[in-house]
């Protein structure tokens, strides 16, 4: 799996900002073939909050607007 982590700054109406990040990547098998519709589960290990996503037809996924923290990610093919 390839993971890409990008940071962005979200500007809010009250002139304060909040730091958020996103995680994304491509789900592939051992031969390099992409896996569409893979189930992605991201869990904040500090709070227990979970996010779910699925990879698209090209095996790509993205989960935006994440707060700083420790995360566990799991992917499973359907």
ZIWO-V745364 format. One line per field, one symbol per residue. ss: DSSP state (H for helix, E for strand, C for the rest). Layout:
ss=???
This chain:
ss=CEEEEEEEEEECCCCCEEEEEEEEEECECCCCCECCCCEEEEEECCCCCEEEEECCCCCEEEEEEECCCCEEEEEECC
